[in-house]
């Protein structure tokens, strides 16, 4: 998913600030320390049900701030620019 690969010794997966902006407007901001289940618990649970291979991606959900939960609701429109950032890892 990019923009580059980071090794496990370079980052603490349970202490990463993350943000999502739409057209430059901050919509979501949180930290991975707020995950309901930490990364190791998620890997343990998934490994009991399936074989995880190097390079597999695990999607953990999203922090608050999604358009459907906003008042008024705000959904993406054609031409919107979405930027997702994680400190120490980069942005896409």
N, C-alpha and C positions, 0 to 999 in steps of 0.2 A: 504494500500500500504506500510505502515510502514516506518521506522522500529519500531516506537512506536506512541502512541497517545499523542498529546499536547493540553492542554486546551487553550481556547481563552485568558485567562488572562496571559499566558506565552509568547505570541508572537504577534507582530504587523504584520498582513498579508500584509501590504503595505510597508514593509521595510525589506524584506528578500533577502539576497544575494543568488544567485543560480548559480550552475555550472554543466556542463556535460563534462565528460572526456571519451575519447575512447583510450583504451590501455595506460592510463596514460597521454595522450595528451589533453590539454584543448581545447575543441571545442566550448563551449558556456559559457558565463559568463554575468550575468545581475543582476537586482534587481527588485523585484515585484513592486517597485514604478514606473516602466516604462510600466506597463500594459496600454493598450489603454483605457480600462474601469476598474475602481477599482472593488474590490471583491463585495462590497455592490451593485453597479450598476448591476453587472452580476447576483447576486442572485435575485434582484428585477425583472430584465428582464425575467429570467428563470421561476420565480414564477408566472408570468403572463400567462405563456404557459403550465406549468405543476406543479404538486405537488412535492416539494422537501421533502425528508424524511431524518431523522438523518442517517448519514453514507453515504449519496449520495456523489459521487465524481464529481467535476466540473473541466473539463480540459480547461485551459485558453489559450492554444497555446504554442508557443515556442519562445525563443529569437533568434536573429540572430546567424548564425554559423552552420546551418544545411549543411550536405554534398552536397545536390543538388545545393546549392548556392555558394559553394566554387569553386575556379578556381586554379587547375583543380578540378572537382567534386570528392568527396570522399564518398563512400557508405560503410556501414557496411558489413563485410565479416564473414563467419563462423569462430568462435573462437575468434572474437573481444570481449573485455571486456568493457562494458559501465558502468560508475558510475555517478549517478546523486546525487548532494548534495544541501541541503538547510541549511544555517546556522541556528542553534538553533533547527533544526528538525532532522537532520541526513542525511544518505546516503543510497542509494539502488543500 
